[in-house]
Amino acid sequence: MIDDDGWIRGDEGELLMWIPLTHRPNLHRPRNIWVAGKHETRLDLSNFVRGRSWTSCIDS
C-alpha cells in the first residue's frame, strides 16, 4: 500500500521505496486486475534489496 506521501511501507511501517506522484495512480499492484492510463507503471523488483545491504543491487 502507498501512503499519502508516496511511500510503500513494509509490514512494520518501515520505508521501502518512494513512488513519484505521476506514477501512483496507475501503478501495477498485486491486487490489480487491470490498469490503464497514460503513465502505466510496472516495477521490476527482481533485484530489489532493502535494509543495510541495499547497495549490493548497484552491480546487479
Backbone torsions as a table, in degrees:
resi	resn	phi	psi	omega
1	MET	NA	142.5	179.5
2	ILE	-101.2	130.8	179.0
3	ASP	-79.9	178.6	-176.6
4	ASP	-62.9	-21.5	179.5
5	ASP	-93.6	0.2	177.4
6	GLY	93.5	9.7	-179.5
7	TRP	-91.4	134.8	167.8
8	ILE	-90.7	127.9	-175.6
9	ARG	-113.4	152.6	176.5
10	GLY	-79.7	-178.3	-177.7
11	ASP	-58.6	-29.6	-178.4
12	GLU	-103.1	16.8	177.8
13	GLY	85.1	2.9	-179.5
14	GLU	-70.5	145.5	179.6
15	LEU	-74.0	127.1	179.4
16	LEU	-105.7	-49.3	178.0
17	MET	-160.8	154.5	179.8
18	TRP	-106.4	135.5	180.0
19	ILE	-108.8	123.8	178.2
20	PRO	-59.4	148.8	-176.2
21	LEU	-52.5	-41.8	-178.9
22	THR	-57.2	-32.6	-173.2
23	HIS	-97.0	-10.7	-176.3
24	ARG	-62.8	-45.3	-175.9
25	PRO	-65.3	-29.4	-174.3
26	ASN	-116.9	29.8	179.2
27	LEU	-81.0	129.3	175.6
28	HIS	-67.9	128.6	177.5
29	ARG	-124.5	157.9	-177.3
30	PRO	-54.0	-31.3	-177.8
31	ARG	-90.4	-3.4	178.5
32	ASN	-70.3	139.3	172.3
33	ILE	-95.4	-38.6	-177.0
34	TRP	-151.8	139.0	177.2
35	VAL	-131.2	130.5	177.9
36	ALA	-136.9	143.5	178.3
37	GLY	164.0	171.5	-178.2
38	LYS	-65.8	-35.0	-176.7
39	HIS	-117.6	56.6	177.5
40	GLU	-59.5	130.1	-174.7
41	THR	-128.5	128.0	173.5
42	ARG	-119.6	137.5	178.5
43	LEU	-100.7	132.7	173.1
44	ASP	-97.5	104.9	-178.0
45	LEU	-102.2	19.0	-177.4
46	SER	-63.8	-25.7	177.9
47	ASN	-114.5	17.4	-177.7
48	PHE	-66.4	128.7	177.9
49	VAL	-131.5	137.1	179.6
50	ARG	-127.6	172.3	179.4
51	GLY	79.4	-156.1	-175.8
52	ARG	-67.6	-16.3	-178.2
53	SER	-95.5	13.6	-173.9
54	TRP	-58.7	-29.0	-178.4
55	THR	-70.5	-14.9	-179.8
56	SER	-67.8	-17.0	-179.2
57	CYS	-80.4	-11.6	-176.6
58	ILE	-61.7	-38.8	-177.2
59	ASP	-91.7	2.9	-176.7
60	SER	-94.7	NA	NA
